[in-house]
Amino acid sequence: MQKRLAFLVAAVSASFIGHAQANELTGTLKKIKDSGSITVGHRESSIPFSYLDDAQKPIGYAMDLCWKVVDAVKKELKLPNLAVKLNPVTSQTRIPLITNGTVDIECGSTTNSKERQKQVAFGVSTYVTSVRMLTKADSGVKTLDDLNGKAVVTTTGTTSDRYIKQNEKGHNIDVKNVYGKDHAESFLMVESGRAVAFVMDDVLLAGLIANSKSPKDFMIAGPALSVEPYGIMIRKDDPQFKKLVDDTLIGLMKSGEVEKIYNKWFTQPIPPKNINLNLPMSPQLKEAIKNPNDNGV
C-alpha cells in the first residue's frame, strides 16, 4: 500500500512539474515579465501605418494592431499595469533593434521577406503592397526607361532599393541611386528636385502625397516592381511570443475587427490633415485575411 501511495505521489508531482514547465515563460514574454515593460518600435513617417501626429504621438494602422497585441500580452501575463515604452526606429535600425533586444515588437511598414526571415520573424501578414515610383506630375517620368541618367531616391534599408537595381539591369538603364534616411526625407528629395523619382511601396507614396503641401503636383507612376506582404516584426526563434502575436491578429481577422481598423486608416479622413487616402482593401489583402499566413517574398 505504501509503495502504491508513493508511486501515486510521485506521478502527481511529475504531472505538476511537467505542467509548470509547459507554461514556463521563455523569450520575449519572459523578458517582458521580468522587466515589467514592453518596448514598441514605431516609425515616424510611414503614413498611415505608423507615424507621428501633431502631439508627436505614434498613430496608424500598424500601431492600432500592435496595441491589440500589447493588450493580449497584459492579459497573458496578468499585468494590467504593464509599462509600454515607445522607441522610434528607421528602415535601417529596425532589424538591429529587434535582434539586440532593444525593441520587442516593431509596428511599421516592414516587408516580410525570406531574406529578413534569416534574422527576424513576422506575425501573419496584415497588409499587401506594390512597389512603384513617385514623381512630380510634370516630370515626364512614366516608365523605368524614363529614369535613365537621372537620380532616383530610395529610403536606406528598404527592399525597394534592391528592386530598382534589379530593374536597372533588366531595362539596361543607368540610374544614380541616392538615399533618404526615412520616407519623409526621400519625399523631400523629389519635392526639392534632388531626385526625379522615389521608389517605395505605393501606399506609403500615396500617404506622403496626400499629406504634402500640394498633392496635385505629384503622381505615382510606372509598373509594379514587386508585390509584398507587411508584417509585425518580432525576434526569431521565439515560438511562445509569435503564437500570441499570431493568435491575436488572426482573432481580429476572424471577428472582422481588422477590417474596421483598416477602414479607419485607409477609407476615412486621418490626422494630421484629415485627408482620405481612399484605398479600399485589395484582393490580395482580402485573401491574406481570409487565409492568414506569414509567408515571405
Backbone as numpy.savetxt, mean C-alpha at the origin, in Angstrom:
# Nx Ny Nz CAx CAy CAz Cx Cy Cz
-4.46 -47.83 40.52 -5.29 -46.63 40.52 -4.42 -45.38 40.52
-3.37 -45.40 41.38 -2.49 -44.25 41.45 -1.75 -44.02 40.13
-1.35 -45.15 39.48 -0.68 -45.03 38.20 -1.61 -44.41 37.15
-2.89 -44.86 37.19 -3.87 -44.34 36.22 -4.11 -42.85 36.47
-4.20 -42.46 37.76 -4.42 -41.06 38.09 -3.23 -40.20 37.65
-2.04 -40.74 37.89 -0.83 -40.01 37.49 -0.79 -39.82 35.98
-1.23 -40.85 35.25 -1.24 -40.79 33.79 -2.21 -39.71 33.32
-3.42 -39.66 33.95 -4.42 -38.67 33.56 -3.95 -37.25 33.85
-3.30 -37.08 35.02 -2.77 -35.75 35.37 -1.73 -35.31 34.36
-0.85 -36.25 34.00 0.19 -35.95 33.02 -0.41 -35.59 31.67
-1.46 -36.32 31.28 -2.10 -36.09 29.99 -2.77 -34.71 29.96
-3.47 -34.38 31.06 -4.15 -33.08 31.13 -3.13 -31.95 31.12
-2.03 -32.13 31.87 -0.98 -31.11 31.92 -0.38 -30.90 30.54
-0.12 -31.99 29.82 0.44 -31.90 28.47 -0.51 -31.17 27.54
-1.82 -31.43 27.75 -2.82 -30.77 26.92 -2.81 -29.27 27.14
-2.75 -28.84 28.42 -2.71 -27.42 28.74 -1.46 -26.75 28.18
-0.33 -27.45 28.31 0.94 -26.91 27.81 0.88 -26.75 26.30
0.33 -27.78 25.61 0.22 -27.71 24.16 -0.68 -26.58 23.72
-1.78 -26.35 24.48 -2.70 -25.27 24.14 -2.03 -23.92 24.32
-1.29 -23.80 25.41 -0.59 -22.55 25.69 0.44 -22.25 24.61
1.15 -23.31 24.17 2.15 -23.11 23.14 1.50 -22.72 21.81
0.31 -23.32 21.55 -0.39 -23.03 20.30 -0.82 -21.57 20.24
-1.12 -20.98 21.42 -1.57 -19.60 21.47 -0.45 -18.63 21.86
0.75 -19.11 21.93 1.87 -18.25 22.30 2.11 -17.23 21.20
2.28 -15.99 21.61 2.48 -14.92 20.64 3.88 -14.99 20.05
3.96 -14.70 18.77 5.25 -14.67 18.07 5.30 -13.44 17.18
6.48 -13.16 16.66 6.65 -12.11 15.65 6.11 -10.75 16.05
5.38 -10.14 15.13 4.89 -8.78 15.32 3.92 -8.67 16.48
3.03 -9.64 16.63 2.07 -9.57 17.72 2.77 -9.60 19.08
3.81 -10.41 19.20 4.57 -10.44 20.45 5.27 -9.10 20.67
5.84 -8.55 19.61 6.52 -7.25 19.70 5.54 -6.17 20.16
4.34 -6.18 19.60 3.33 -5.19 19.97 2.88 -5.37 21.41
2.65 -6.61 21.79 2.22 -6.92 23.17 3.28 -6.48 24.17
4.53 -6.81 23.88 5.63 -6.49 24.80 5.85 -4.98 24.93
5.70 -4.27 23.82 5.98 -2.83 23.83 4.77 -1.98 24.21
3.58 -2.58 24.05 2.36 -1.83 24.34 2.01 -0.82 23.27
2.62 -0.99 22.07 2.35 -0.04 20.99 2.51 -0.71 19.63
1.85 -0.13 18.64 1.99 -0.57 17.25 2.39 0.65 16.43
3.34 0.46 15.51 3.81 1.57 14.69 3.29 1.41 13.26
2.54 2.40 12.81 1.92 2.39 11.50 2.72 3.28 10.55
3.21 2.71 9.48 3.92 3.48 8.46 2.92 4.07 7.47
3.08 5.34 7.13 2.15 5.99 6.22 2.89 6.88 5.24
2.25 7.12 4.11 2.80 8.03 3.11 2.29 9.45 3.37
2.92 10.43 2.71 2.52 11.82 2.92 1.85 12.44 1.69
1.96 11.77 0.53 1.36 12.36 -0.68 0.83 11.31 -1.64
0.42 10.15 -1.14 -0.14 9.10 -2.01 -1.66 9.18 -1.98
-2.19 10.20 -2.63 -3.62 10.45 -2.69 -4.29 9.42 -3.59
-5.40 8.78 -3.22 -6.15 8.95 -1.97 -5.90 7.80 -0.98
-4.75 7.17 -1.08 -4.47 6.00 -0.24 -3.95 6.38 1.15
-2.94 7.23 1.15 -2.30 7.61 2.41 -1.61 8.95 2.20
-2.18 10.00 2.78 -1.63 11.34 2.58 -2.02 12.22 3.75
-1.42 13.38 3.84 -1.67 14.28 4.97 -2.79 15.26 4.66
-3.68 15.45 5.64 -4.73 16.44 5.48 -4.22 17.80 5.95
-5.10 18.78 6.04 -4.68 20.13 6.43 -4.10 20.19 7.83
-4.47 19.22 8.67 -3.96 19.18 10.05 -2.71 18.30 10.15
-2.17 17.89 8.98 -0.98 17.03 8.92 -1.23 15.65 9.52
-2.47 15.21 9.44 -2.85 13.88 9.92 -2.98 12.94 8.71
-2.39 11.73 8.78 -2.52 10.81 7.65 -3.94 10.26 7.51
-4.46 10.37 6.29 -5.81 9.89 5.99 -5.77 9.15 4.67
-6.88 8.48 4.30 -6.97 7.84 3.01 -7.54 6.44 3.07
-7.71 5.86 1.90 -8.27 4.52 1.74 -7.44 3.47 2.49
-6.12 3.48 2.25 -5.25 2.50 2.92 -5.22 2.72 4.42
-5.27 3.97 4.84 -5.26 4.27 6.27 -6.53 3.73 6.94
-7.68 3.90 6.29 -8.93 3.38 6.86 -8.86 1.86 7.04
-8.27 1.19 6.04 -8.14 -0.27 6.14 -7.19 -0.65 7.27
-6.12 0.12 7.41 -5.15 -0.18 8.46 -5.73 0.08 9.85
-6.58 1.09 9.98 -7.22 1.32 11.29 -8.07 0.12 11.67
-8.67 -0.54 10.69 -9.45 -1.76 10.97 -8.53 -2.87 11.48
-7.34 -2.96 10.90 -6.36 -3.95 11.36 -5.91 -3.62 12.78
-5.67 -2.34 13.05 -5.27 -1.92 14.39 -6.34 -2.29 15.41
-7.61 -2.08 15.05 -8.71 -2.47 15.94 -8.70 -3.97 16.21
-8.39 -4.75 15.16 -8.34 -6.21 15.32 -7.19 -6.62 16.24
-6.06 -5.91 16.14 -4.92 -6.18 17.02 -5.29 -5.89 18.47
-5.96 -4.77 18.70 -6.39 -4.41 20.06 -7.29 -5.50 20.65
-8.20 -6.01 19.82 -9.12 -7.06 20.27 -8.39 -8.37 20.53
-7.51 -8.74 19.61 -6.77 -10.00 19.72 -5.88 -10.00 20.96
-5.24 -8.89 21.24 -4.30 -8.81 22.36 -4.96 -8.33 23.65
-6.27 -8.01 23.55 -7.02 -7.49 24.71 -6.34 -6.24 25.26
-6.00 -5.34 24.33 -5.34 -4.08 24.68 -6.13 -2.91 24.09
-7.27 -2.57 24.69 -8.10 -1.49 24.13 -7.40 -0.14 24.10
-6.42 0.04 24.97 -5.70 1.32 25.03 -4.33 1.23 24.36
-4.18 0.30 23.44 -2.91 0.14 22.73 -2.48 1.47 22.10
-1.23 1.86 22.33 -0.72 3.10 21.75 -0.43 2.90 20.26
-0.82 3.87 19.45 -0.58 3.81 18.01 0.40 4.92 17.64
1.57 4.52 17.12 2.57 5.49 16.69 2.53 5.61 15.18
2.62 6.82 14.67 2.60 7.08 13.23 4.00 7.43 12.75
4.44 6.73 11.70 5.79 6.93 11.20 5.74 7.14 9.68
6.08 8.34 9.19 6.06 8.56 7.74 7.11 7.73 7.03
6.77 7.22 5.84 7.71 6.45 5.03 7.67 6.98 3.60
8.70 6.69 2.85 8.75 7.04 1.43 8.89 5.75 0.63
8.85 5.89 -0.70 9.04 4.72 -1.55 10.38 4.05 -1.28
11.36 4.86 -0.91 12.71 4.35 -0.69 12.90 3.74 0.69
12.21 4.27 1.71 12.44 3.81 3.09 11.45 2.76 3.57
10.33 2.57 2.88 9.26 1.73 3.43 9.68 0.28 3.69
10.41 -0.33 2.76 10.82 -1.72 2.97 11.87 -1.84 4.08
12.93 -1.01 4.08 13.89 -1.09 5.18 13.26 -0.88 6.56
12.29 0.04 6.66 11.68 0.31 7.95 10.78 -0.83 8.42
10.24 -1.58 7.48 9.49 -2.79 7.85 10.45 -3.89 8.30
11.48 -4.14 7.51 12.38 -5.26 7.80 13.20 -5.05 9.06
13.54 -3.79 9.38 14.36 -3.57 10.58 13.53 -3.40 11.85
12.20 -3.52 11.73 11.35 -3.50 12.91 10.88 -2.13 13.35
11.25 -1.07 12.63 10.82 0.28 13.00 9.32 0.44 12.81
8.82 -0.07 11.68 7.40 0.02 11.35 6.80 -1.38 11.36
5.60 -1.52 11.93 4.96 -2.84 12.02 4.05 -3.14 10.84
3.47 -2.11 10.27 2.53 -2.29 9.16 2.60 -1.04 8.29
2.70 -1.23 6.96 2.84 -0.08 6.07 1.55 0.13 5.29
1.01 1.33 5.43 -0.29 1.64 4.85 -0.11 2.72 3.79
-0.02 2.31 2.54 0.24 3.28 1.48 -0.27 2.80 0.15
0.59 2.88 -0.85 0.23 2.47 -2.22 1.36 1.59 -2.74
1.60 0.50 -2.04 2.75 -0.35 -2.36 2.35 -1.55 -3.21
3.00 -1.68 -4.35 2.75 -2.81 -5.24 3.29 -4.09 -4.63
2.46 -5.12 -4.66 2.87 -6.45 -4.22 3.55 -7.14 -5.40
4.88 -7.21 -5.35 5.63 -7.85 -6.42 6.38 -9.07 -5.88
6.66 -10.01 -6.76 7.39 -11.21 -6.36 8.80 -10.85 -5.89
9.37 -9.81 -6.49 10.69 -9.38 -6.08 10.66 -8.86 -4.64
9.65 -8.06 -4.31 9.53 -7.54 -2.95 9.20 -8.64 -1.94
8.52 -9.67 -2.39 8.18 -10.77 -1.49 9.41 -11.52 -0.98
10.55 -11.27 -1.57 11.79 -11.86 -1.07 12.22 -11.19 0.24
11.70 -9.98 0.48 12.09 -9.21 1.66 10.96 -9.01 2.66
9.72 -8.89 2.14 8.57 -8.59 3.00 7.38 -9.44 2.58
6.29 -9.31 3.32 5.05 -10.00 2.99 3.93 -8.98 2.80
2.84 -9.40 2.21 1.69 -8.53 1.96 0.41 -9.18 2.40
-0.54 -8.36 2.84 -1.89 -8.85 3.06 -2.55 -9.07 1.71
-3.76 -9.59 1.70 -4.48 -9.79 0.44 -4.64 -8.44 -0.27
-4.67 -8.47 -1.58 -4.70 -7.24 -2.37 -5.94 -6.40 -2.08
-5.73 -5.09 -1.95 -6.83 -4.18 -1.65 -7.06 -3.16 -2.77
-6.21 -3.21 -3.80 -6.40 -2.33 -4.95 -5.63 -2.90 -6.13
-6.07 -2.56 -7.35 -5.36 -2.96 -8.57 -5.24 -1.72 -9.45
-4.03 -1.43 -9.90 -3.78 -0.21 -10.66 -3.05 -0.49 -11.97
-3.03 0.50 -12.85 -2.25 0.43 -14.10 -1.18 1.51 -14.05
0.02 1.19 -14.53 1.11 2.16 -14.60 1.04 2.89 -15.94
0.91 4.23 -15.89 0.86 5.05 -17.10 1.70 6.30 -16.89
1.52 7.31 -17.70 2.33 8.52 -17.53 1.46 9.77 -17.49
1.88 10.69 -16.64 1.25 12.01 -16.50 2.10 13.01 -17.26
1.44 13.89 -17.99 2.16 14.92 -18.73 1.29 16.16 -18.83
1.84 17.26 -19.27 1.04 18.45 -19.47 0.15 18.26 -20.69
-1.05 18.82 -20.64 -2.02 18.64 -21.72 -1.50 19.16 -23.05
-0.61 20.14 -23.01 -0.09 20.71 -24.26 1.31 20.21 -24.60
1.74 19.12 -23.97 3.11 18.63 -24.17 3.31 17.91 -25.49
2.22 17.42 -26.07 2.32 16.64 -27.30 2.70 15.19 -27.07
2.87 14.81 -25.80 3.24 13.42 -25.47 1.98 12.56 -25.41
1.92 11.55 -26.27 0.78 10.64 -26.29 1.22 9.17 -26.22
2.44 8.90 -26.68 2.95 7.53 -26.67 4.36 7.52 -26.10
4.89 6.33 -25.84 6.25 6.21 -25.32 7.28 6.77 -26.30
7.01 6.63 -27.60 7.95 7.14 -28.60 8.14 8.65 -28.47
7.12 9.33 -27.97 7.20 10.79 -27.82 8.14 11.20 -26.70
8.62 10.24 -25.92 9.52 10.55 -24.81 10.99 10.56 -25.23
11.25 10.19 -26.45 12.64 10.07 -26.91 13.41 11.37 -26.72
14.55 11.26 -26.02 15.42 12.42 -25.81 14.95 13.37 -24.73
13.91 13.01 -24.00 13.34 13.91 -23.01 13.50 13.36 -21.59
13.37 14.26 -20.62 13.48 13.87 -19.20 12.15 13.29 -18.72
12.22 12.12 -18.11 11.04 11.46 -17.55 11.31 11.18 -16.07
10.40 11.59 -15.22 10.59 11.43 -13.79 9.82 10.22 -13.26
10.42 9.50 -12.34 9.74 8.48 -11.54 10.16 8.72 -10.09
9.37 8.20 -9.18 9.68 8.37 -7.76 10.68 7.30 -7.32
11.70 7.72 -6.63 12.75 6.80 -6.17 12.16 5.62 -5.40
12.58 4.41 -5.76 12.16 3.22 -5.04 10.86 2.60 -5.51
10.30 3.06 -6.64 9.04 2.51 -7.13 9.26 1.54 -8.28
8.24 0.72 -8.54 8.33 -0.24 -9.63 8.21 0.44 -10.99
7.64 1.63 -11.04 7.47 2.34 -12.31 8.80 2.59 -12.99
9.83 2.81 -12.20 11.17 3.06 -12.74 11.62 1.89 -13.62
11.36 0.69 -13.13 11.76 -0.50 -13.90 10.99 -0.59 -15.21
9.70 -0.28 -15.16 8.87 -0.41 -16.36 9.25 0.58 -17.45
9.59 1.80 -17.07 9.96 2.76 -18.10 11.28 2.34 -18.73
12.19 1.77 -17.94 13.46 1.30 -18.50 13.23 0.14 -19.46
12.33 -0.77 -19.10 12.02 -1.91 -19.97 11.42 -1.43 -21.28
10.53 -0.45 -21.19 9.87 0.03 -22.39 10.77 0.92 -23.24
11.77 1.52 -22.62 12.76 2.26 -23.40 13.42 1.30 -24.39
13.81 0.13 -23.91 14.48 -0.86 -24.76 13.53 -1.36 -25.83
12.29 -1.64 -25.43 11.32 -2.18 -26.37 10.98 -1.21 -27.49
11.07 0.09 -27.19 10.71 1.09 -28.19 11.93 1.76 -28.82
13.11 1.31 -28.42 14.35 1.87 -28.98 14.38 3.38 -28.82
14.07 3.85 -27.61 14.09 5.28 -27.34 15.12 5.57 -26.24
15.59 6.79 -26.22 16.58 7.20 -25.23 15.93 8.24 -24.31
15.71 7.85 -23.06 15.05 8.73 -22.09 16.04 9.12 -21.00
15.99 10.39 -20.60 16.79 10.83 -19.47 15.97 10.63 -18.20
16.35 9.64 -17.39 15.60 9.33 -16.18 16.02 10.24 -15.03
15.04 10.92 -14.43 15.28 11.73 -13.24 14.34 11.24 -12.15
14.62 11.61 -10.90 13.90 11.01 -9.78 13.42 12.04 -8.77
12.21 11.83 -8.27 11.67 12.63 -7.19 11.72 11.82 -5.90
11.90 12.48 -4.77 11.99 11.74 -3.49 10.63 11.20 -3.08
9.55 11.85 -3.54 8.20 11.34 -3.30 7.33 11.77 -4.48
6.05 11.36 -4.46 5.18 11.64 -5.60 4.94 13.13 -5.79
4.86 13.86 -4.68 4.64 15.31 -4.78 5.80 15.99 -5.52
7.02 15.59 -5.21 8.18 16.19 -5.87 8.23 15.78 -7.34
7.88 14.53 -7.63 7.88 14.06 -9.03 6.87 14.87 -9.85
5.69 15.10 -9.27 4.68 15.90 -9.97 5.17 17.32 -10.20
5.83 17.88 -9.20 6.35 19.24 -9.29 7.36 19.37 -10.42
8.11 18.31 -10.68 9.11 18.35 -11.74 8.44 18.47 -13.12
7.28 17.85 -13.28 6.53 18.01 -14.53 5.89 19.39 -14.56
5.31 19.79 -13.45 4.64 21.09 -13.37 5.59 22.24 -13.66
6.85 22.10 -13.21 7.84 23.17 -13.40 8.62 23.04 -14.70
8.37 21.96 -15.47 9.04 21.80 -16.75 10.37 21.09 -16.71
10.76 20.57 -15.52 12.03 19.85 -15.42 11.94 18.44 -15.98
10.72 17.95 -16.16 10.49 16.64 -16.79 9.24 16.75 -17.65
9.21 15.99 -18.73 8.07 16.06 -19.63 6.96 15.11 -19.21
7.33 14.06 -18.46 6.32 13.08 -18.05 6.71 12.46 -16.70
5.70 12.01 -15.98 5.86 11.34 -14.69 5.20 9.98 -14.81
6.00 8.92 -14.72 5.49 7.55 -14.85 5.15 7.00 -13.46
3.89 6.62 -13.29 3.44 6.16 -11.97 2.07 5.49 -12.12
1.57 4.93 -11.03 0.26 4.29 -11.02 -0.81 5.33 -11.35
-1.71 4.97 -12.26 -2.66 5.95 -12.78 -3.54 6.58 -11.71
-3.90 5.82 -10.68 -4.76 6.37 -9.64 -4.03 7.45 -8.84
-2.73 7.26 -8.62 -1.95 8.27 -7.90 -1.80 9.52 -8.76
-1.61 9.31 -10.06 -1.52 10.44 -10.98 -2.83 11.23 -11.00
-3.95 10.51 -11.00 -5.26 11.16 -11.00 -5.45 12.00 -9.74
-4.98 11.46 -8.61 -5.10 12.20 -7.36 -4.26 13.46 -7.35
-3.06 13.38 -7.91 -2.17 14.54 -7.96 -2.74 15.62 -8.89
-3.29 15.19 -10.02 -3.90 16.14 -10.95 -5.10 16.83 -10.30
-5.96 16.03 -9.67 -7.18 16.57 -9.06 -6.88 17.60 -7.98
-5.75 17.43 -7.30 -5.41 18.34 -6.21 -4.39 19.40 -6.60
-4.11 19.51 -7.90 -3.15 20.52 -8.37 -3.82 21.88 -8.49
-3.01 22.91 -8.72 -3.53 24.26 -8.83 -4.43 24.41 -10.05
-4.10 23.68 -11.13 -4.87 23.80 -12.37 -4.99 22.42 -13.03
-5.96 21.61 -12.61 -6.10 20.24 -13.11 -6.21 20.13 -14.64
-6.80 21.14 -15.26 -6.99 21.08 -16.72 -5.68 21.13 -17.49
-4.60 21.52 -16.81 -3.31 21.63 -17.48 -2.59 20.29 -17.63
-3.15 19.22 -17.06 -2.48 17.93 -17.06 -3.39 16.83 -17.59
-2.75 15.74 -18.05 -3.53 14.59 -18.50 -2.72 13.31 -18.27
-3.42 12.20 -18.28 -2.78 10.89 -18.19 -2.78 10.29 -19.59
-1.60 9.87 -20.06 -1.47 9.45 -21.45 -0.75 8.11 -21.57
-0.77 7.59 -22.80 0.00 6.39 -23.11 -0.67 5.10 -22.69
-0.07 3.99 -23.09 -0.61 2.67 -22.76 -0.28 2.29 -21.32
-0.96 1.26 -20.83 -0.64 0.72 -19.51 0.67 -0.06 -19.61
1.68 0.35 -18.83 2.96 -0.35 -18.86 2.93 -1.60 -17.99
1.98 -1.63 -17.04 1.83 -2.79 -16.16 0.52 -2.66 -15.40
-0.02 -3.80 -14.98 -1.19 -3.83 -14.10 -0.73 -4.47 -12.79
-0.92 -3.75 -11.67 -0.32 -4.17 -10.42 -1.29 -4.16 -9.24
-1.16 -5.16 -8.34 -1.98 -5.16 -7.12 -1.27 -4.42 -5.99
-2.04 -3.70 -5.19 -1.52 -3.06 -3.98 -1.85 -3.94 -2.77
-0.98 -3.90 -1.77 -1.25 -4.63 -0.54 -0.67 -3.93 0.67
-1.24 -4.19 1.84 -0.67 -3.71 3.09 0.59 -4.52 3.36
1.69 -3.84 3.60 2.98 -4.52 3.74 3.30 -4.81 5.21
3.79 -6.03 5.46 4.17 -6.46 6.80 5.47 -7.25 6.72
5.97 -7.68 7.87 7.22 -8.43 7.86 7.03 -9.84 7.30
8.09 -10.33 6.70 8.10 -11.66 6.10 8.19 -12.72 7.19
7.67 -13.92 6.90 7.76 -15.07 7.81 7.16 -14.77 9.18
5.97 -14.19 9.16 5.25 -13.86 10.39 3.80 -14.31 10.21
3.56 -15.64 10.17 2.24 -16.17 9.84 1.14 -15.74 10.80
1.47 -15.54 12.06 0.47 -15.16 13.05 -0.12 -13.77 12.74
0.75 -12.82 12.48 0.29 -11.47 12.18 -0.35 -11.40 10.80
0.21 -12.12 9.83 -0.36 -12.12 8.49 -1.79 -12.66 8.50
-2.03 -13.70 9.29 -3.38 -14.26 9.38 -4.36 -13.23 9.93
-3.92 -12.48 10.94 -4.80 -11.46 11.50 -5.10 -10.38 10.46
-4.07 -9.95 9.72 -4.26 -8.93 8.68 -5.20 -9.45 7.60
-4.93 -10.66 7.11 -5.76 -11.23 6.05 -7.19 -11.47 6.51
-7.36 -12.02 7.69 -8.71 -12.28 8.21 -9.51 -10.99 8.33
-8.84 -9.92 8.77 -9.51 -8.63 8.91 -9.96 -8.10 7.55
-9.04 -8.12 6.58 -9.35 -7.59 5.25 -10.41 -8.43 4.54
-10.29 -9.75 4.63 -11.27 -10.63 3.98 -12.64 -10.45 4.61
-12.66 -10.22 5.92 -13.93 -9.96 6.60 -14.59 -8.70 6.07
-13.79 -7.66 5.83 -14.31 -6.41 5.28 -14.84 -6.62 3.86
-14.16 -7.48 3.11 -14.57 -7.76 1.74 -15.88 -8.54 1.69
-16.00 -9.53 2.55 -17.20 -10.37 2.57 -18.42 -9.61 3.08
-18.20 -8.68 4.00 -19.32 -7.93 4.59 -19.79 -6.78 3.70
-18.96 -6.41 2.71 -19.29 -5.27 1.87 -18.74 -3.96 2.40
-18.11 -4.00 3.58 -17.57 -2.80 4.19 -16.46 -2.18 3.35
-15.64 -3.02 2.70 -14.53 -2.49 1.91 -15.05 -1.65 0.74
-16.20 -2.01 0.20 -16.78 -1.23 -0.90 -17.21 0.15 -0.41
-17.75 0.21 0.81 -18.15 1.50 1.38 -16.92 2.38 1.60
-15.84 1.77 2.12 -14.61 2.52 2.35 -14.04 3.00 1.02
-14.09 2.13 0.00 -13.60 2.50 -1.33 -14.37 3.71 -1.87
-15.69 3.63 -1.82 -16.51 4.72 -2.37 -16.25 6.04 -1.66
-15.97 5.97 -0.36 -15.67 7.17 0.42 -14.50 7.94 -0.18
-13.50 7.22 -0.70 -12.26 7.85 -1.16 -12.16 8.00 -2.68
-12.94 7.22 -3.43 -12.78 7.23 -4.88 -13.98 7.77 -5.65
-15.15 7.83 -5.03 -16.34 8.29 -5.76 -17.06 9.42 -5.03
-16.43 9.98 -4.01 -17.01 11.10 -3.27 -15.94 12.18 -3.07
-16.35 13.41 -2.79 -15.36 14.48 -2.54 -14.47 14.14 -1.35
-13.17 14.39 -1.51 -12.22 14.07 -0.45 -11.39 15.30 -0.09
-10.86 15.32 1.13 -9.99 16.44 1.53 -8.71 16.42 0.70
-7.99 17.52 0.59 -8.29 18.79 1.26 -9.13 19.74 0.43
-9.36 19.44 -0.86 -10.06 20.37 -1.75 -11.47 19.90 -2.11
-11.91 18.80 -1.46 -13.24 18.25 -1.74 -13.44 17.94 -3.22
-12.38 17.41 -3.84 -12.46 17.00 -5.25 -12.83 15.53 -5.33
-13.69 15.20 -6.28 -14.13 13.82 -6.48 -13.30 13.19 -7.60
-12.59 12.09 -7.29 -11.77 11.42 -8.30 -12.62 10.68 -9.32
-13.87 10.35 -8.96 -14.79 9.66 -9.87 -14.17 8.41 -10.48
-13.63 7.55 -9.61 -13.02 6.31 -10.06 -13.75 5.11 -9.46
-14.82 4.64 -10.12 -15.51 3.45 -9.60 -14.60 2.23 -9.66
-14.95 1.20 -8.91 -14.13 -0.02 -8.86 -13.93 -0.61 -10.25
-12.70 -0.98 -10.54 -12.39 -1.64 -11.81 -12.78 -3.11 -11.74
-12.97 -3.75 -12.90 -13.27 -5.19 -12.91 -12.17 -6.00 -12.20
-10.92 -5.56 -12.35 -9.81 -6.28 -11.71 -9.90 -6.22 -10.19
-10.29 -5.05 -9.65 -10.42 -4.92 -8.20 -11.61 -5.72 -7.70
-12.71 -5.69 -8.44 -13.89 -6.47 -8.04 -13.54 -7.96 -7.96
-12.73 -8.41 -8.90 -12.31 -9.82 -8.90 -11.42 -10.11 -7.69
-10.52 -9.17 -7.36 -9.63 -9.36 -6.22 -10.41 -9.40 -4.91
-11.50 -8.68 -4.84 -12.35 -8.68 -3.64 -13.19 -9.95 -3.58
-13.64 -10.40 -4.73 -14.44 -11.62 -4.80 -13.60 -12.85 -4.45
-12.35 -12.85 -4.91 -11.44 -13.97 -4.65 -10.14 -13.43 -4.07
-10.13 -13.14 -2.76 -8.96 -12.52 -2.12 -7.69 -13.36 -2.28
-6.58 -12.68 -2.58 -5.30 -13.37 -2.72 -4.16 -12.38 -2.49
-2.98 -12.92 -2.26 -1.80 -12.06 -2.08 -0.78 -12.34 -3.17
-1.25 -12.68 -4.36 -0.34 -12.97 -5.47 0.39 -11.71 -5.91
1.69 -11.80 -6.06 2.47 -10.66 -6.52 2.71 -10.71 -8.01
3.09 -9.56 -8.58 3.38 -9.51 -10.02 4.87 -9.64 -10.25
